Amino acid sequence: MAHTAEQLRSRQEMIAQLSAPIIKLRKGIALLPLVGELEMDPAQIIFTQTLETCSTMNIQSLLIDLSGVSETCCQSALFINKRLEIDWD
């Protein structure tokens, strides 16, 4: 049973990573397009992976495109916003 839970977690992480690619636009600037339903668990995975990827890629400014996320996913989008300390101005 623990093996199955680990496989499920691994697959969820893979799906989250594929659904939130970071696209480098210029030196220090990247885009994170989010698409589909954004549940809280995948949002946590996306948050963690985004921080790691931005650090690795030396990203200082991350543009987040929420146009592909449904309105019902606002909680998760706000979670990512708050955790990344994004300035909306």
One Martini backbone bead per residue (centre of mass of N, CA, C, O) as a GRO file, in nm:
protein
   89
    1MET     BB    1   0.057   0.063  -0.020
    2ALA     BB    2   0.302   0.257  -0.002
    3HIS     BB    3   0.388   0.222  -0.294
    4THR     BB    4   0.131   0.346  -0.418
    5ALA     BB    5   0.152   0.624  -0.282
    6GLU     BB    6   0.426   0.694  -0.410
    7GLN     BB    7   0.334   0.676  -0.704
    8LEU     BB    8   0.115   0.893  -0.686
    9ARG     BB    9   0.298   1.127  -0.598
   10SER     BB   10   0.486   1.111  -0.844
   11ARG     BB   11   0.265   1.167  -1.057
   12GLN     BB   12   0.170   1.438  -0.946
   13GLU     BB   13   0.441   1.583  -0.984
   14MET     BB   14   0.461   1.541  -1.290
   15ILE     BB   15   0.201   1.688  -1.365
   16ALA     BB   16   0.273   1.959  -1.235
   17GLN     BB   17   0.528   2.009  -1.403
   18LEU     BB   18   0.387   1.996  -1.688
   19SER     BB   19   0.163   2.230  -1.605
   20ALA     BB   20   0.441   2.421  -1.510
   21PRO     BB   21   0.622   2.581  -1.710
   22ILE     BB   22   0.934   2.741  -1.747
   23ILE     BB   23   0.986   3.039  -1.943
   24LYS     BB   24   1.243   3.184  -2.092
   25LEU     BB   25   1.282   3.521  -2.209
   26ARG     BB   26   1.514   3.641  -2.030
   27LYS     BB   27   1.734   3.769  -1.840
   28GLY     BB   28   1.564   3.700  -1.536
   29ILE     BB   29   1.307   3.614  -1.722
   30ALA     BB   30   0.978   3.460  -1.675
   31LEU     BB   31   0.726   3.208  -1.752
   32LEU     BB   32   0.403   3.098  -1.592
   33PRO     BB   33   0.185   2.879  -1.722
   34LEU     BB   34  -0.149   2.823  -1.629
   35VAL     BB   35  -0.352   2.517  -1.647
   36GLY     BB   36  -0.654   2.460  -1.536
   37GLU     BB   37  -0.677   2.287  -1.259
   38LEU     BB   38  -0.603   2.419  -0.918
   39GLU     BB   39  -0.500   2.254  -0.669
   40MET     BB   40  -0.348   2.251  -0.365
   41ASP     BB   41  -0.141   2.023  -0.401
   42PRO     BB   42  -0.025   2.114  -0.678
   43ALA     BB   43   0.046   2.400  -0.581
   44GLN     BB   44   0.272   2.310  -0.393
   45ILE     BB   45   0.447   2.178  -0.609
   46ILE     BB   46   0.475   2.424  -0.790
   47PHE     BB   47   0.606   2.607  -0.585
   48THR     BB   48   0.860   2.438  -0.533
   49GLN     BB   49   0.954   2.413  -0.833
   50THR     BB   50   0.969   2.715  -0.894
   51LEU     BB   51   1.190   2.790  -0.696
   52GLU     BB   52   1.405   2.596  -0.802
   53THR     BB   53   1.407   2.691  -1.099
   54CYS     BB   54   1.465   2.993  -1.051
   55SER     BB   55   1.733   2.946  -0.915
   56THR     BB   56   1.874   2.787  -1.144
   57MET     BB   57   1.793   3.028  -1.370
   58ASN     BB   58   1.810   3.317  -1.251
   59ILE     BB   59   1.526   3.432  -1.148
   60GLN     BB   60   1.369   3.753  -1.072
   61SER     BB   61   1.125   3.739  -1.287
   62LEU     BB   62   0.776   3.631  -1.265
   63LEU     BB   63   0.538   3.540  -1.493
   64ILE     BB   64   0.183   3.489  -1.444
   65ASP     BB   65  -0.042   3.285  -1.626
   66LEU     BB   66  -0.411   3.271  -1.564
   67SER     BB   67  -0.591   3.230  -1.830
   68GLY     BB   68  -0.605   2.891  -1.795
   69VAL     BB   69  -0.764   2.942  -1.530
   70SER     BB   70  -1.007   2.891  -1.337
   71GLU     BB   71  -1.199   3.065  -1.110
   72THR     BB   72  -1.204   2.822  -0.895
   73CYS     BB   73  -0.868   2.863  -0.854
   74CYS     BB   74  -0.800   3.107  -0.664
   75GLN     BB   75  -0.681   2.985  -0.410
   76SER     BB   76  -0.425   2.871  -0.546
   77ALA     BB   77  -0.326   3.136  -0.667
   78LEU     BB   78  -0.303   3.282  -0.393
   79PHE     BB   79  -0.099   3.092  -0.274
   80ILE     BB   80   0.128   3.142  -0.474
   81ASN     BB   81   0.142   3.445  -0.437
   82LYS     BB   82   0.205   3.450  -0.133
   83ARG     BB   83   0.461   3.262  -0.138
   84LEU     BB   84   0.612   3.456  -0.363
   85GLU     BB   85   0.564   3.755  -0.318
   86ILE     BB   86   0.378   3.921  -0.510
   87ASP     BB   87   0.372   4.206  -0.717
   88TRP     BB   88   0.089   4.354  -0.886
   89ASP     BB   89   0.211   4.644  -0.992
   0.00000   0.00000   0.00000
